[in-house]
């Protein structure tokens, strides 16, 4: 993995969050049955950044693209 991979993951998470937010505002059943997942999704970018930094510190992920 490299920095580009994490950027791609962050962009995909943003798209997924946008889609889930849109679904939750337009579809009551989606919101009813997926509230927990929507809440977890909000925290994923923070965890991804923490994992990225930890992997860089462990020299498993390079800073280059």
PDB file of N, CA, C and O in Angstrom:
ATOM      1  N   UNK A   1       0.847  -1.187   0.000  1.00  0.00           N
ATOM      2  CA  UNK A   1       0.000   0.000   0.000  1.00  0.00           C
ATOM      3  C   UNK A   1       0.881   1.234   0.000  1.00  0.00           C
ATOM      4  O   UNK A   1       2.022   1.219   0.461  1.00  0.00           O
ATOM      5  N   UNK A   2       0.311   2.297  -0.532  1.00  0.00           N
ATOM      6  CA  UNK A   2       1.005   3.574  -0.511  1.00  0.00           C
ATOM      7  C   UNK A   2      -0.016   4.683  -0.258  1.00  0.00           C
ATOM      8  O   UNK A   2      -1.202   4.420  -0.063  1.00  0.00           O
ATOM      9  N   UNK A   3       0.460   5.909  -0.265  1.00  0.00           N
ATOM     10  CA  UNK A   3      -0.397   7.064   0.012  1.00  0.00           C
ATOM     11  C   UNK A   3      -1.580   7.135  -0.955  1.00  0.00           C
ATOM     12  O   UNK A   3      -2.687   7.503  -0.561  1.00  0.00           O
ATOM     13  N   UNK A   4      -1.350   6.789  -2.193  1.00  0.00           N
ATOM     14  CA  UNK A   4      -2.407   6.819  -3.206  1.00  0.00           C
ATOM     15  C   UNK A   4      -3.540   5.855  -2.856  1.00  0.00           C
ATOM     16  O   UNK A   4      -4.712   6.164  -3.070  1.00  0.00           O
ATOM     17  N   UNK A   5      -3.191   4.701  -2.324  1.00  0.00           N
ATOM     18  CA  UNK A   5      -4.212   3.726  -1.924  1.00  0.00           C
ATOM     19  C   UNK A   5      -5.102   4.283  -0.817  1.00  0.00           C
ATOM     20  O   UNK A   5      -6.319   4.101  -0.834  1.00  0.00           O
ATOM     21  N   UNK A   6      -4.479   4.965   0.144  1.00  0.00           N
ATOM     22  CA  UNK A   6      -5.264   5.548   1.230  1.00  0.00           C
ATOM     23  C   UNK A   6      -6.138   6.698   0.737  1.00  0.00           C
ATOM     24  O   UNK A   6      -7.258   6.880   1.214  1.00  0.00           O
ATOM     25  N   UNK A   7      -5.634   7.457  -0.199  1.00  0.00           N
ATOM     26  CA  UNK A   7      -6.436   8.531  -0.780  1.00  0.00           C
ATOM     27  C   UNK A   7      -7.649   7.945  -1.488  1.00  0.00           C
ATOM     28  O   UNK A   7      -8.756   8.469  -1.371  1.00  0.00           O
ATOM     29  N   UNK A   8      -7.439   6.862  -2.220  1.00  0.00           N
ATOM     30  CA  UNK A   8      -8.542   6.187  -2.906  1.00  0.00           C
ATOM     31  C   UNK A   8      -9.563   5.673  -1.900  1.00  0.00           C
ATOM     32  O   UNK A   8     -10.767   5.828  -2.103  1.00  0.00           O
ATOM     33  N   UNK A   9      -9.091   5.065  -0.820  1.00  0.00           N
ATOM     34  CA  UNK A   9     -10.005   4.579   0.221  1.00  0.00           C
ATOM     35  C   UNK A   9     -10.803   5.717   0.848  1.00  0.00           C
ATOM     36  O   UNK A   9     -12.006   5.587   1.074  1.00  0.00           O
ATOM     37  N   UNK A  10     -10.137   6.824   1.127  1.00  0.00           N
ATOM     38  CA  UNK A  10     -10.825   7.970   1.717  1.00  0.00           C
ATOM     39  C   UNK A  10     -11.892   8.516   0.771  1.00  0.00           C
ATOM     40  O   UNK A  10     -12.983   8.883   1.206  1.00  0.00           O
ATOM     41  N   UNK A  11     -11.576   8.566  -0.513  1.00  0.00           N
ATOM     42  CA  UNK A  11     -12.556   9.038  -1.500  1.00  0.00           C
ATOM     43  C   UNK A  11     -13.744   8.089  -1.601  1.00  0.00           C
ATOM     44  O   UNK A  11     -14.888   8.532  -1.705  1.00  0.00           O
ATOM     45  N   UNK A  12     -13.476   6.785  -1.571  1.00  0.00           N
ATOM     46  CA  UNK A  12     -14.569   5.810  -1.617  1.00  0.00           C
ATOM     47  C   UNK A  12     -15.442   5.899  -0.376  1.00  0.00           C
ATOM     48  O   UNK A  12     -16.664   5.791  -0.471  1.00  0.00           O
ATOM     49  N   UNK A  13     -14.831   6.093   0.786  1.00  0.00           N
ATOM     50  CA  UNK A  13     -15.612   6.254   2.014  1.00  0.00           C
ATOM     51  C   UNK A  13     -16.488   7.498   1.942  1.00  0.00           C
ATOM     52  O   UNK A  13     -17.631   7.479   2.399  1.00  0.00           O
ATOM     53  N   UNK A  14     -15.967   8.567   1.379  1.00  0.00           N
ATOM     54  CA  UNK A  14     -16.753   9.798   1.234  1.00  0.00           C
ATOM     55  C   UNK A  14     -17.951   9.560   0.317  1.00  0.00           C
ATOM     56  O   UNK A  14     -19.053  10.026   0.605  1.00  0.00           O
ATOM     57  N   UNK A  15     -17.745   8.846  -0.774  1.00  0.00           N
ATOM     58  CA  UNK A  15     -18.846   8.535  -1.690  1.00  0.00           C
ATOM     59  C   UNK A  15     -19.888   7.650  -1.010  1.00  0.00           C
ATOM     60  O   UNK A  15     -21.091   7.863  -1.163  1.00  0.00           O
ATOM     61  N   UNK A  16     -19.420   6.661  -0.264  1.00  0.00           N
ATOM     62  CA  UNK A  16     -20.335   5.764   0.442  1.00  0.00           C
ATOM     63  C   UNK A  16     -21.130   6.536   1.492  1.00  0.00           C
ATOM     64  O   UNK A  16     -22.332   6.320   1.644  1.00  0.00           O
ATOM     65  N   UNK A  17     -20.471   7.424   2.207  1.00  0.00           N
ATOM     66  CA  UNK A  17     -21.149   8.243   3.213  1.00  0.00           C
ATOM     67  C   UNK A  17     -22.199   9.134   2.557  1.00  0.00           C
ATOM     68  O   UNK A  17     -23.311   9.261   3.070  1.00  0.00           O
ATOM     69  N   UNK A  18     -21.858   9.746   1.437  1.00  0.00           N
ATOM     70  CA  UNK A  18     -22.820  10.587   0.712  1.00  0.00           C
ATOM     71  C   UNK A  18     -24.037   9.774   0.257  1.00  0.00           C
ATOM     72  O   UNK A  18     -25.178  10.212   0.403  1.00  0.00           O
ATOM     73  N   UNK A  19     -23.778   8.588  -0.292  1.00  0.00           N
ATOM     74  CA  UNK A  19     -24.874   7.740  -0.764  1.00  0.00           C
ATOM     75  C   UNK A  19     -25.762   7.291   0.396  1.00  0.00           C
ATOM     76  O   UNK A  19     -26.988   7.284   0.279  1.00  0.00           O
ATOM     77  N   UNK A  20     -25.141   6.917   1.513  1.00  0.00           N
ATOM     78  CA  UNK A  20     -25.915   6.481   2.681  1.00  0.00           C
ATOM     79  C   UNK A  20     -26.740   7.630   3.246  1.00  0.00           C
ATOM     80  O   UNK A  20     -27.891   7.436   3.638  1.00  0.00           O
ATOM     81  N   UNK A  21     -26.155   8.825   3.290  1.00  0.00           N
ATOM     82  CA  UNK A  21     -26.890   9.990   3.785  1.00  0.00           C
ATOM     83  C   UNK A  21     -28.089  10.287   2.884  1.00  0.00           C
ATOM     84  O   UNK A  21     -29.187  10.562   3.370  1.00  0.00           O
ATOM     85  N   UNK A  22     -27.872  10.230   1.585  1.00  0.00           N
ATOM     86  CA  UNK A  22     -28.964  10.477   0.643  1.00  0.00           C
ATOM     87  C   UNK A  22     -30.062   9.427   0.804  1.00  0.00           C
ATOM     88  O   UNK A  22     -31.247   9.760   0.811  1.00  0.00           O
ATOM     89  N   UNK A  23     -29.671   8.166   0.931  1.00  0.00           N
ATOM     90  CA  UNK A  23     -30.653   7.092   1.102  1.00  0.00           C
ATOM     91  C   UNK A  23     -31.423   7.263   2.409  1.00  0.00           C
ATOM     92  O   UNK A  23     -32.630   7.025   2.459  1.00  0.00           O
ATOM     93  N   UNK A  24     -30.729   7.670   3.453  1.00  0.00           N
ATOM     94  CA  UNK A  24     -31.381   7.838   4.754  1.00  0.00           C
ATOM     95  C   UNK A  24     -32.389   8.979   4.737  1.00  0.00           C
ATOM     96  O   UNK A  24     -33.395   8.933   5.445  1.00  0.00           O
ATOM     97  N   UNK A  25     -32.124   9.999   3.934  1.00  0.00           N
ATOM     98  CA  UNK A  25     -33.057  11.128   3.887  1.00  0.00           C
ATOM     99  C   UNK A  25     -34.221  10.888   2.931  1.00  0.00           C
ATOM    100  O   UNK A  25     -35.253  11.552   3.032  1.00  0.00           O
ATOM    101  N   UNK A  26     -34.061   9.945   2.006  1.00  0.00           N
ATOM    102  CA  UNK A  26     -35.124   9.713   1.029  1.00  0.00           C
ATOM    103  C   UNK A  26     -35.893   8.415   1.249  1.00  0.00           C
ATOM    104  O   UNK A  26     -36.976   8.239   0.691  1.00  0.00           O
ATOM    105  N   UNK A  27     -35.347   7.504   2.056  1.00  0.00           N
ATOM    106  CA  UNK A  27     -35.971   6.190   2.241  1.00  0.00           C
ATOM    107  C   UNK A  27     -36.027   5.853   3.725  1.00  0.00           C
ATOM    108  O   UNK A  27     -35.013   5.527   4.342  1.00  0.00           O
ATOM    109  N   UNK A  28     -37.211   5.937   4.278  1.00  0.00           N
ATOM    110  CA  UNK A  28     -37.396   5.669   5.702  1.00  0.00           C
ATOM    111  C   UNK A  28     -36.973   4.278   6.117  1.00  0.00           C
ATOM    112  O   UNK A  28     -36.425   4.101   7.206  1.00  0.00           O
ATOM    113  N   UNK A  29     -37.215   3.278   5.271  1.00  0.00           N
ATOM    114  CA  UNK A  29     -36.818   1.910   5.608  1.00  0.00           C
ATOM    115  C   UNK A  29     -35.299   1.777   5.650  1.00  0.00           C
ATOM    116  O   UNK A  29     -34.762   1.091   6.520  1.00  0.00           O
ATOM    117  N   UNK A  30     -34.611   2.422   4.729  1.00  0.00           N
ATOM    118  CA  UNK A  30     -33.153   2.376   4.741  1.00  0.00           C
ATOM    119  C   UNK A  30     -32.637   2.930   6.065  1.00  0.00           C
ATOM    120  O   UNK A  30     -31.784   2.324   6.714  1.00  0.00           O
ATOM    121  N   UNK A  31     -33.163   4.084   6.454  1.00  0.00           N
ATOM    122  CA  UNK A  31     -32.722   4.711   7.693  1.00  0.00           C
ATOM    123  C   UNK A  31     -33.058   3.831   8.898  1.00  0.00           C
ATOM    124  O   UNK A  31     -32.239   3.676   9.804  1.00  0.00           O
ATOM    125  N   UNK A  32     -34.244   3.264   8.905  1.00  0.00           N
ATOM    126  CA  UNK A  32     -34.678   2.441  10.028  1.00  0.00           C
ATOM    127  C   UNK A  32     -33.774   1.228  10.231  1.00  0.00           C
ATOM    128  O   UNK A  32     -33.402   0.907  11.359  1.00  0.00           O
ATOM    129  N   UNK A  33     -33.426   0.566   9.150  1.00  0.00           N
ATOM    130  CA  UNK A  33     -32.677  -0.683   9.253  1.00  0.00           C
ATOM    131  C   UNK A  33     -31.165  -0.525   9.167  1.00  0.00           C
ATOM    132  O   UNK A  33     -30.435  -1.494   9.378  1.00  0.00           O
ATOM    133  N   UNK A  34     -30.684   0.666   8.865  1.00  0.00           N
ATOM    134  CA  UNK A  34     -29.249   0.847   8.688  1.00  0.00           C
ATOM    135  C   UNK A  34     -28.658   1.964   9.541  1.00  0.00           C
ATOM    136  O   UNK A  34     -27.536   2.404   9.289  1.00  0.00           O
ATOM    137  N   UNK A  35     -29.388   2.422  10.534  1.00  0.00           N
ATOM    138  CA  UNK A  35     -28.912   3.522  11.375  1.00  0.00           C
ATOM    139  C   UNK A  35     -27.573   3.196  12.012  1.00  0.00           C
ATOM    140  O   UNK A  35     -26.679   4.042  12.036  1.00  0.00           O
ATOM    141  N   UNK A  36     -27.422   1.996  12.523  1.00  0.00           N
ATOM    142  CA  UNK A  36     -26.159   1.601  13.154  1.00  0.00           C
ATOM    143  C   UNK A  36     -24.998   1.649  12.184  1.00  0.00           C
ATOM    144  O   UNK A  36     -23.921   2.138  12.523  1.00  0.00           O
ATOM    145  N   UNK A  37     -25.208   1.152  10.992  1.00  0.00           N
ATOM    146  CA  UNK A  37     -24.152   1.155   9.978  1.00  0.00           C
ATOM    147  C   UNK A  37     -23.816   2.575   9.544  1.00  0.00           C
ATOM    148  O   UNK A  37     -22.654   2.890   9.286  1.00  0.00           O
ATOM    149  N   UNK A  38     -24.817   3.422   9.465  1.00  0.00           N
ATOM    150  CA  UNK A  38     -24.587   4.819   9.090  1.00  0.00           C
ATOM    151  C   UNK A  38     -23.723   5.502  10.152  1.00  0.00           C
ATOM    152  O   UNK A  38     -22.822   6.272   9.819  1.00  0.00           O
ATOM    153  N   UNK A  39     -23.992   5.223  11.411  1.00  0.00           N
ATOM    154  CA  UNK A  39     -23.200   5.807  12.497  1.00  0.00           C
ATOM    155  C   UNK A  39     -21.759   5.319  12.449  1.00  0.00           C
ATOM    156  O   UNK A  39     -20.835   6.111  12.634  1.00  0.00           O
ATOM    157  N   UNK A  40     -21.554   4.035  12.205  1.00  0.00           N
ATOM    158  CA  UNK A  40     -20.200   3.479  12.116  1.00  0.00           C
ATOM    159  C   UNK A  40     -19.461   4.086  10.933  1.00  0.00           C
ATOM    160  O   UNK A  40     -18.267   4.372  11.023  1.00  0.00           O
ATOM    161  N   UNK A  41     -20.156   4.280   9.838  1.00  0.00           N
ATOM    162  CA  UNK A  41     -19.562   4.849   8.639  1.00  0.00           C
ATOM    163  C   UNK A  41     -18.977   6.235   8.903  1.00  0.00           C
ATOM    164  O   UNK A  41     -17.955   6.601   8.323  1.00  0.00           O
ATOM    165  N   UNK A  42     -19.621   6.998   9.773  1.00  0.00           N
ATOM    166  CA  UNK A  42     -19.139   8.339  10.096  1.00  0.00           C
ATOM    167  C   UNK A  42     -17.770   8.301  10.777  1.00  0.00           C
ATOM    168  O   UNK A  42     -16.971   9.224  10.621  1.00  0.00           O
ATOM    169  N   UNK A  43     -17.501   7.232  11.530  1.00  0.00           N
ATOM    170  CA  UNK A  43     -16.240   7.120  12.263  1.00  0.00           C
ATOM    171  C   UNK A  43     -15.111   6.511  11.436  1.00  0.00           C
ATOM    172  O   UNK A  43     -13.946   6.633  11.814  1.00  0.00           O
ATOM    173  N   UNK A  44     -15.422   5.868  10.336  1.00  0.00           N
ATOM    174  CA  UNK A  44     -14.400   5.167   9.556  1.00  0.00           C
ATOM    175  C   UNK A  44     -13.268   6.053   9.049  1.00  0.00           C
ATOM    176  O   UNK A  44     -12.118   5.616   9.097  1.00  0.00           O
ATOM    177  N   UNK A  45     -13.518   7.278   8.563  1.00  0.00           N
ATOM    178  CA  UNK A  45     -12.392   8.095   8.100  1.00  0.00           C
ATOM    179  C   UNK A  45     -11.347   8.355   9.187  1.00  0.00           C
ATOM    180  O   UNK A  45     -10.148   8.370   8.909  1.00  0.00           O
ATOM    181  N   UNK A  46     -11.800   8.557  10.414  1.00  0.00           N
ATOM    182  CA  UNK A  46     -10.877   8.783  11.528  1.00  0.00           C
ATOM    183  C   UNK A  46     -10.019   7.544  11.753  1.00  0.00           C
ATOM    184  O   UNK A  46      -8.802   7.643  11.910  1.00  0.00           O
ATOM    185  N   UNK A  47     -10.653   6.385  11.766  1.00  0.00           N
ATOM    186  CA  UNK A  47      -9.924   5.137  11.974  1.00  0.00           C
ATOM    187  C   UNK A  47      -8.971   4.854  10.820  1.00  0.00           C
ATOM    188  O   UNK A  47      -7.868   4.350  11.030  1.00  0.00           O
ATOM    189  N   UNK A  48      -9.389   5.172   9.621  1.00  0.00           N
ATOM    190  CA  UNK A  48      -8.531   4.963   8.460  1.00  0.00           C
ATOM    191  C   UNK A  48      -7.269   5.820   8.568  1.00  0.00           C
ATOM    192  O   UNK A  48      -6.169   5.343   8.287  1.00  0.00           O
ATOM    193  N   UNK A  49      -7.424   7.078   8.972  1.00  0.00           N
ATOM    194  CA  UNK A  49      -6.256   7.950   9.136  1.00  0.00           C
ATOM    195  C   UNK A  49      -5.329   7.427  10.230  1.00  0.00           C
ATOM    196  O   UNK A  49      -4.107   7.485  10.088  1.00  0.00           O
ATOM    197  N   UNK A  50      -5.900   6.917  11.320  1.00  0.00           N
ATOM    198  CA  UNK A  50      -5.084   6.370  12.402  1.00  0.00           C
ATOM    199  C   UNK A  50      -4.313   5.133  11.939  1.00  0.00           C
ATOM    200  O   UNK A  50      -3.129   4.980  12.240  1.00  0.00           O
ATOM    201  N   UNK A  51      -4.987   4.263  11.212  1.00  0.00           N
ATOM    202  CA  UNK A  51      -4.323   3.075  10.681  1.00  0.00           C
ATOM    203  C   UNK A  51      -3.236   3.441   9.678  1.00  0.00           C
ATOM    204  O   UNK A  51      -2.159   2.846   9.670  1.00  0.00           O
ATOM    205  N   UNK A  52      -3.526   4.415   8.843  1.00  0.00           N
ATOM    206  CA  UNK A  52      -2.543   4.866   7.862  1.00  0.00           C
ATOM    207  C   UNK A  52      -1.278   5.351   8.569  1.00  0.00           C
ATOM    208  O   UNK A  52      -0.168   4.977   8.189  1.00  0.00           O
ATOM    209  N   UNK A  53      -1.445   6.177   9.592  1.00  0.00           N
ATOM    210  CA  UNK A  53      -0.287   6.701  10.315  1.00  0.00           C
ATOM    211  C   UNK A  53       0.474   5.571  11.009  1.00  0.00           C
ATOM    212  O   UNK A  53       1.705   5.552  10.992  1.00  0.00           O
ATOM    213  N   UNK A  54      -0.238   4.645  11.608  1.00  0.00           N
ATOM    214  CA  UNK A  54       0.412   3.523  12.285  1.00  0.00           C
ATOM    215  C   UNK A  54       1.188   2.653  11.296  1.00  0.00           C
ATOM    216  O   UNK A  54       2.291   2.200  11.602  1.00  0.00           O
ATOM    217  N   UNK A  55       0.625   2.420  10.125  1.00  0.00           N
ATOM    218  CA  UNK A  55       1.317   1.622   9.113  1.00  0.00           C
ATOM    219  C   UNK A  55       2.534   2.359   8.560  1.00  0.00           C
ATOM    220  O   UNK A  55       3.539   1.732   8.223  1.00  0.00           O
ATOM    221  N   UNK A  56       2.451   3.677   8.466  1.00  0.00           N
ATOM    222  CA  UNK A  56       3.617   4.462   8.047  1.00  0.00           C
ATOM    223  C   UNK A  56       4.718   4.367   9.099  1.00  0.00           C
ATOM    224  O   UNK A  56       5.890   4.197   8.763  1.00  0.00           O
ATOM    225  N   UNK A  57       4.340   4.475  10.365  1.00  0.00           N
ATOM    226  CA  UNK A  57       5.313   4.369  11.445  1.00  0.00           C
ATOM    227  C   UNK A  57       5.978   3.001  11.470  1.00  0.00           C
ATOM    228  O   UNK A  57       7.157   2.880  11.803  1.00  0.00           O
ATOM    229  N   UNK A  58       5.215   1.972  11.115  1.00  0.00           N
ATOM    230  CA  UNK A  58       5.746   0.609  11.066  1.00  0.00           C
ATOM    231  C   UNK A  58       6.491   0.350   9.766  1.00  0.00           C
ATOM    232  O   UNK A  58       7.016  -0.742   9.547  1.00  0.00           O
ATOM    233  N   UNK A  59       6.534   1.361   8.907  1.00  0.00           N
ATOM    234  CA  UNK A  59       7.214   1.288   7.613  1.00  0.00           C
ATOM    235  C   UNK A  59       6.636   0.202   6.698  1.00  0.00           C
ATOM    236  O   UNK A  59       7.349  -0.426   5.916  1.00  0.00           O
ATOM    237  N   UNK A  60       5.337   0.007   6.822  1.00  0.00           N
ATOM    238  CA  UNK A  60       4.608  -0.927   5.955  1.00  0.00           C
ATOM    239  C   UNK A  60       4.009  -0.169   4.778  1.00  0.00           C
ATOM    240  O   UNK A  60       3.808  -0.735   3.704  1.00  0.00           O
ATOM    241  N   UNK A  61       3.726   1.105   4.983  1.00  0.00           N
ATOM    242  CA  UNK A  61       3.148   1.962   3.942  1.00  0.00           C
ATOM    243  C   UNK A  61       4.159   3.053   3.613  1.00  0.00           C
ATOM    244  O   UNK A  61       4.736   3.677   4.503  1.00  0.00           O
ATOM    245  N   UNK A  62       4.356   3.264   2.337  1.00  0.00           N
ATOM    246  CA  UNK A  62       5.273   4.322   1.918  1.00  0.00           C
ATOM    247  C   UNK A  62       4.517   5.621   1.711  1.00  0.00           C
ATOM    248  O   UNK A  62       3.314   5.622   1.447  1.00  0.00           O
ATOM    249  N   UNK A  63       5.228   6.712   1.832  1.00  0.00           N
ATOM    250  CA  UNK A  63       4.626   8.031   1.611  1.00  0.00           C
ATOM    251  C   UNK A  63       4.494   8.349   0.133  1.00  0.00           C
ATOM    252  O   UNK A  63       3.734   9.242  -0.243  1.00  0.00           O
ATOM    253  N   UNK A  64       5.213   7.640  -0.701  1.00  0.00           N
ATOM    254  CA  UNK A  64       5.163   7.915  -2.143  1.00  0.00           C
ATOM    255  C   UNK A  64       3.963   7.263  -2.789  1.00  0.00           C
ATOM    256  O   UNK A  64       3.357   6.354  -2.222  1.00  0.00           O
ATOM    257  N   UNK A  65       3.618   7.735  -3.990  1.00  0.00           N
ATOM    258  CA  UNK A  65       2.475   7.185  -4.731  1.00  0.00           C
ATOM    259  C   UNK A  65       2.829   5.942  -5.436  1.00  0.00           C
ATOM    260  O   UNK A  65       1.984   5.350  -6.107  1.00  0.00           O
TER     261      UNK A  65
END
